[in-house]
């Protein structure tokens, strides 16, 4: 899977920036975009995720049963937490750099996925959590346009509709997502094709466990427009109910149900 950016380079940059922010701020500071979390808890979460996927890749795990061998420390604080965070980032980077991109690995997203899938997932995991942390300490961070646009594509492929949130209504219409800062010409490829995010998506159906979409300009019942950074954060419910950088045109109810449909817990 070819991406419009260097995933290892982005992961390295994001990881260093994340670790530096954790090192330079009080771990008791709350994370507004992740209710109930603090800098300490988001650092613990990120270290746990990095440790898990470094082991999946480095150990060549392809079956669920082998996941039981993966262990991570618990209850670390202060310098011990920082040490683990740094070590987990190094382990993940090394595992992803050393493994062939087409090496098969276990994934919660389905069978026949490989190391390139993990690289992509870790880029977006680290990008959104870097924004969470930077936003919490008043140090603005903007996800680069090519990374954010690909993040929207990845969200539609693997998160949108995968598990329906408890009590959430059916979307009840079609949705057009439109990045206002991408320049690549649109194509009409299916959601099962290799990633080629072009800045526009037409979502024709959302039904557990997935959504059906094409990468094209096409009128929907609701259109959601904005910079790729803002649209990605909107999908991940990070920037409030009515963020200033996102414009909703058409059926506001459809857009609201679309955003709330998936269980992201």
Secondary structure, DSSP 8 states (H G I E B T S, - for coil): ---SS-HHHHHHHHHHHHHHHHHHS-TT-B-TTSTT-BHHHHHHHHHHHHHHHHHHHHTT--SGGGGGG-----S--HHHHHHHHHHHHHHHHHHHHHS-TT-EE--TT-SSEEHHHHHHHHHHHHHHHHHHHHHHTT------HHHHHHHHHHHHHHTTTSSB-TT-----S-EEEEESS--S-----BTTS-----SEEEEEEEETTEEEEESS----SEEEEE-HHHHHHHHTT-S-TT-TTEEEEE-HHHHHHHHHSB---
